[in-house]
């Protein structure tokens, strides 16, 4: 019986352990977590979700405060069309975060950054280009384009000197999505270096509708492989979503995947950026505590714990400070908030039940997004005398994926 360590992922001249830790925002995928994957010979992701706020916390900067001051004029209105990000500050925040992690990099693995198209930031093209260019300038090994089809993202960096040097990958949930991307970018003569095929059991936002349960990762992988074979394209495929054990990973590796992307088990690692209380909530969760809903203002279904603190809150939109999801001055949460305010005499008692203010609540770690198998996390560690659960190290989890067999999970000491 094989284990994950019997396989290797080849990306150009680089050969790595075929384990990739997904990019979880906001700063759940800390540099410390990502760099453990790199040290152990795999691939770790930083997340660029709310990068300016993350840089404030890591480097003592004041990007968020300065953005708030620059956009005070829109504070008392729900029209946020004039809220803007300072592109120089955005680039500086990205460069600081990426270069700091790259300088701390040890081992033979690769450090990537996850860039989400849905962070429209009231100027989707300009801000996306700024984030990509800054990450490349700071020396990132690779960029994964997620949360959207990213049809034009390669075009935004085609003139960058590292356009053909850095590893560039995309996340898709269907063969059709990959086909559209390949066709759209054909003139660039630049294929993705890897494609992450994400199934319906993944955490956070899903690339499916509310009929997600009709789909399964293995079938999607087969369809994507068939498309690549038909087009005579050799692109490594990375299976993602619901891969909970090393044996699960081997099943995909033996059936054509070049690697697996995993995340759920690392949310409760000591290196994860989640607060202790959230980690314990994940560990205590039962299967019935997990749901897919339409609470996200992005329009995508999102998987989370039912008791996530953000649900039902009616906080005032804080786009002046954040505003990462604004598009043409609007956001679905703003619309829902405006409707909710009309129903109460006291604005402080406003409750928005069908949407959450994703920026503010993600910043405060009050959106407990999770993978489908989160309820199994309690089986990966030990319960302590006080009723809490022992938090394993990222190294322990990584090596369990790498060396385990026969669906066994090694518990931490």
C-alpha positions in Angstrom: 0.0 0.0 0.0 1.4 3.4 -1.0 1.5 6.6 0.9 1.7 10.2 -0.3 5.4 10.3 0.1 5.7 7.7 -2.8 4.7 10.5 -5.2 6.2 13.9 -6.2 4.7 16.9 -7.9 6.8 18.3 -10.8 6.3 22.0 -11.6 8.8 22.9 -14.3 12.2 22.2 -12.8 10.8 22.1 -9.2 10.0 18.8 -7.5 8.0 18.9 -4.3 6.0 16.7 -1.9 2.5 16.7 -3.5 0.8 18.4 -0.6 -0.4 21.9 -0.9 -2.0 23.8 2.0 -4.8 26.0 0.7 -4.8 29.8 1.1 -7.3 30.6 3.9 -8.2 34.2 4.7 -8.2 36.4 6.5 -4.7 35.3 7.6 -5.8 31.9 8.7 -3.0 30.8 6.4 -0.4 32.7 8.3 3.1 32.9 7.1 4.0 30.5 9.9 1.6 27.9 8.6 2.6 28.3 5.0 6.3 28.2 5.7 5.9 25.0 7.6 4.6 23.4 4.4 7.6 24.9 2.5 10.1 23.6 5.1 8.6 20.1 4.9 9.0 20.1 1.1 5.5 20.9 0.0 3.6 24.0 -1.0 2.2 26.6 1.3 -0.2 29.5 0.5 -0.4 32.9 1.9 -3.8 34.6 1.5 -4.1 38.1 0.2 -7.6 38.7 1.6 -7.6 42.1 3.3 -3.9 42.4 2.9 -3.7 46.0 4.1 -5.3 45.1 7.4 -3.0 42.1 7.7 0.0 44.2 7.1 -1.1 46.6 9.8 -1.1 43.8 12.3 2.2 42.3 11.2 4.2 45.4 10.6 2.6 48.1 12.7 1.5 50.0 9.7 -1.7 52.2 9.5 -3.0 51.4 6.0 -6.5 50.7 7.2 -6.7 53.9 9.4 -5.3 56.0 6.5 -7.9 54.5 4.1 -10.7 55.3 6.6 -9.6 58.9 6.9 -9.3 59.3 3.1 -12.9 58.1 2.6 -14.7 59.8 5.5 -17.0 61.7 3.1 -19.0 58.5 2.5 -19.4 57.5 6.1 -23.0 58.7 6.5 -24.3 57.4 3.2 -24.9 54.0 1.7 -23.5 55.1 -1.6 -19.9 53.9 -1.5 -19.0 54.6 -5.1 -16.3 57.1 -4.1 -14.5 54.7 -1.7 -11.1 54.0 -3.1 -8.0 52.0 -2.2 -4.7 53.8 -2.5 -2.9 51.6 -4.9 0.5 52.6 -3.6 -0.4 51.5 -0.1 -2.0 48.3 -1.4 1.2 47.4 -3.3 3.4 48.2 -0.3 1.3 46.1 2.0 1.5 43.1 -0.4 5.2 43.5 -0.9 5.9 43.7 2.8 3.8 40.6 3.6 5.3 38.5 0.7 8.9 39.6 1.0 8.8 39.0 4.8 7.6 35.5 4.3 10.1 34.8 1.4 13.0 36.0 3.6 11.9 33.5 6.3 11.6 30.7 3.8 13.5 27.5 4.6 13.5 24.1 3.0 12.9 22.9 -0.6 9.2 23.6 -0.9 7.4 26.5 -2.6 5.6 29.5 -1.3 2.5 30.7 -3.2 -0.1 33.3 -2.6 -3.9 32.9 -3.1 -5.4 35.9 -4.9 -9.2 36.2 -5.1 -10.9 37.7 -8.0 -14.0 38.5 -5.9 -12.0 41.1 -4.0 -13.2 43.7 -6.4 -12.3 46.7 -4.2 -14.4 49.2 -6.3 -11.8 48.9 -9.1 -11.4 45.2 -9.8 -8.9 45.5 -12.7 -6.6 48.0 -11.1 -6.5 46.4 -7.7 -6.1 42.9 -9.1 -3.2 44.0 -11.2 -1.6 45.9 -8.3 -1.8 42.8 -6.0 -0.4 40.5 -8.7 2.5 42.7 -9.7 3.4 43.5 -6.1 3.5 39.8 -5.2 5.7 39.0 -8.2 8.0 42.0 -7.4 8.4 40.6 -3.8 9.6 37.3 -5.2 6.6 35.0 -4.5 7.2 31.5 -6.0 3.7 31.3 -7.4 0.2 32.8 -7.6 -3.0 30.9 -7.4 -6.0 32.7 -8.9 -9.2 31.8 -7.0 -12.8 32.9 -6.2 -13.8 33.5 -9.8 -12.8 32.5 -13.3 -10.1 35.1 -13.6 -10.4 35.2 -17.4 -8.3 38.4 -17.8 -5.8 38.0 -14.9 -3.0 36.6 -16.9 -3.3 39.6 -19.2 -2.8 42.0 -16.3 0.8 40.7 -15.8 1.8 39.7 -19.3 4.5 42.4 -19.4 6.0 41.6 -16.0 9.5 40.1 -16.2 8.5 37.2 -14.1 5.3 36.3 -16.1 6.8 33.2 -17.5 9.1 32.5 -14.6 6.7 32.4 -11.6 4.3 29.5 -11.2 0.8 30.6 -12.1 -2.3 28.5 -11.4 -6.0 28.7 -11.3 -8.9 27.1 -9.3 -11.8 25.6 -11.3 -14.8 23.4 -10.3 -15.6 22.1 -13.8 -13.9 21.2 -17.1 -16.0 23.9 -18.8 -14.4 26.6 -16.6 -10.9 25.4 -17.5 -11.9 25.3 -21.2 -13.1 28.9 -21.1 -9.9 30.1 -19.3 -7.6 28.3 -21.8 -9.5 29.7 -24.8 -9.6 33.2 -23.3 -5.8 33.2 -22.8 -4.7 31.4 -25.9 -3.1 34.4 -27.5 -0.7 34.8 -24.5 0.8 31.3 -25.2 1.0 30.9 -21.5 -0.8 27.9 -20.0 -1.3 27.6 -16.2 1.5 25.8 -14.5 -1.1 23.9 -12.5 -4.9 23.7 -12.1 -6.5 23.1 -8.7 -9.8 21.2 -9.2 -12.0 22.0 -6.3 -14.9 19.8 -5.4 -18.1 20.6 -3.5 -16.9 19.5 -0.1 -14.3 22.4 0.2 -14.5 25.1 2.8 -15.5 28.7 2.3 -17.0 29.9 -1.0 -17.9 27.1 -3.5 -17.8 27.1 -7.2 -21.2 25.6 -7.4 -24.8 26.5 -6.8 -27.0 25.4 -3.9 -27.2 22.1 -5.8 -23.6 21.4 -4.8 -24.5 18.0 -3.4 -25.2 16.7 -6.9 -21.5 16.9 -7.7 -18.4 15.0 -6.6 -14.7 15.6 -6.9 -13.7 12.4 -8.5 -16.2 12.8 -11.4 -15.1 16.4 -11.9 -11.4 15.3 -12.0 -12.2 12.6 -14.6 -13.9 15.3 -16.7 -11.0 17.7 -16.5 -8.5 14.9 -17.3 -10.6 13.9 -20.3 -10.6 17.5 -21.5 -6.8 17.9 -21.2 -6.2 14.6 -22.9 -8.5 15.6 -25.8 -6.7 18.9 -26.2 -3.3 17.2 -25.7 -2.5 19.5 -22.8 -0.1 18.5 -20.1 -1.0 20.5 -17.0 -0.7 19.1 -13.5 -4.0 18.7 -11.7 -4.3 19.2 -8.0 -7.4 17.7 -6.3 -9.0 19.7 -3.6 -12.1 19.6 -1.3 -12.8 16.9 1.2 -9.4 15.1 1.2 -9.2 14.3 4.9 -6.6 11.5 5.2 -3.4 10.5 3.5 -5.3 7.5 2.0 -7.8 9.9 0.5 -4.9 11.7 -1.1 -3.4 8.5 -2.5 -6.7 7.6 -4.1 -6.5 10.8 -6.2 -2.7 10.5 -6.8 -3.2 7.0 -8.2 -5.9 8.2 -10.5 -4.2 11.0 -12.3 -3.9 13.9 -9.8 -0.4 15.3 -9.5 -1.0 16.6 -6.0 -3.7 17.4 -3.4 -4.7 20.6 -1.8 -5.8 20.4 1.9 -6.9 23.0 4.4 -9.6 21.9 6.9 -7.2 19.9 9.1 -4.8 22.8 9.2 -7.4 25.3 10.5 -6.9 24.0 14.0 -3.1 23.8 13.8 -1.1 25.8 16.3 0.2 27.9 13.4 -3.2 28.8 12.0 -4.4 32.4 12.5 -7.8 31.4 13.9 -8.3 32.4 17.5 -8.4 29.6 20.1 -12.1 29.9 20.6 -12.8 29.4 16.9 -10.5 26.4 16.7 -12.3 24.8 19.7 -15.7 25.5 18.0 -14.4 23.7 14.9 -13.2 20.7 17.0 -16.6 20.5 18.8 -18.7 20.7 15.7 -21.0 17.8 14.7 -22.0 17.1 11.1 -25.4 18.7 11.6 -23.7 21.9 12.7 -22.3 22.5 9.2 -24.3 24.2 6.4 -24.0 25.7 3.0 -25.9 29.0 2.8 -26.2 32.2 0.7 -25.1 34.5 3.5 -22.1 35.8 1.5 -22.5 39.1 -0.4 -20.4 37.7 -3.2 -23.3 35.7 -4.6 -21.5 32.4 -4.1 -22.7 29.7 -1.7 -20.5 29.4 1.4 -20.0 26.6 3.8 -19.8 27.6 7.5 -20.8 26.5 11.0 -24.4 27.3 11.8 -23.4 29.0 15.0 -21.0 31.4 13.2 -21.2 34.7 15.2 -21.7 36.8 12.1 -25.1 35.4 11.2 -27.9 37.7 12.1 -25.7 40.6 13.0 -26.8 44.0 11.7 -23.6 46.0 11.9 -23.2 49.1 9.8 -21.2 48.6 6.7 -17.6 49.7 7.3 -16.5 50.2 3.7 -14.4 53.2 4.6 -12.0 51.0 6.5 -12.5 47.8 4.4 -14.7 47.7 1.4 -12.9 44.8 -0.2 -16.1 43.5 -1.9 -17.4 46.8 -3.3 -18.3 46.9 -6.9 -19.5 50.1 -8.5 -20.0 51.4 -4.9 -22.4 48.6 -4.0 -22.4 45.3 -2.1 -25.2 42.9 -1.4 -24.8 43.4 2.3 -25.3 47.2 1.9 -28.6 46.5 0.1 -29.7 44.0 2.8 -28.7 46.4 5.6 -30.6 49.3 4.0 -33.8 47.1 3.9 -33.3 45.9 7.5 -32.9 49.5 8.8 -36.3 50.4 7.5 -37.9 47.8 9.6 -36.8 49.0 13.0 -37.2 52.3 14.9 -33.8 51.9 16.7 -30.9 51.4 14.3 -28.9 49.7 17.0 -31.4 46.8 17.0 -31.0 46.2 13.3 -30.6 42.5 12.3 -29.6 41.4 8.8 -30.6 37.7 8.5 -29.9 37.0 4.8 -26.4 38.5 4.4 -23.3 39.1 6.4 -20.9 42.0 6.3 -18.1 39.7 5.1 -15.2 42.2 5.4 -15.8 43.3 9.0 -16.7 39.9 10.2 -13.9 38.1 8.5 -11.5 40.7 9.9 -12.9 39.8 13.4 -12.8 36.0 12.8 -16.6 35.9 13.3 -17.3 34.1 10.0 -16.6 30.4 10.8 -16.2 29.1 7.3 -15.2 25.4 7.1 -14.9 22.3 5.0 -17.6 19.6 4.9 -15.4 17.3 7.0 -14.8 19.8 9.9 -17.0 17.6 12.1 -14.3 14.9 11.8 -11.6 17.1 13.3 -12.2 15.8 16.8 -11.0 12.4 15.5 -7.6 13.8 14.7 -6.5 14.9 18.1 -7.0 14.3 21.9 -9.5 15.7 24.3 -8.0 17.2 27.4 -9.2 16.9 31.0 -10.8 20.4 30.9 -12.9 19.3 27.9 -10.9 21.3 25.3 -9.0 19.7 22.5 -5.2 19.5 22.0 -4.1 21.6 19.0 -1.7 19.7 16.8 1.3 21.3 15.0 1.2 21.9 11.2 4.2 19.6 11.0 2.3 16.8 12.7 -0.7 17.2 10.3 1.5 17.5 7.2 3.5 14.4 8.0 0.3 12.5 8.8 -0.9 13.2 5.3 2.5 12.4 3.9 3.1 9.0 5.6 -0.2 7.6 6.8 -1.8 4.5 5.3 -5.1 2.6 5.5 -7.2 5.6 6.5 -5.3 5.8 9.8 -4.8 9.2 11.5 -1.9 9.6 13.9 -3.0 11.5 17.0 -0.6 14.1 18.5 1.1 13.4 21.7 
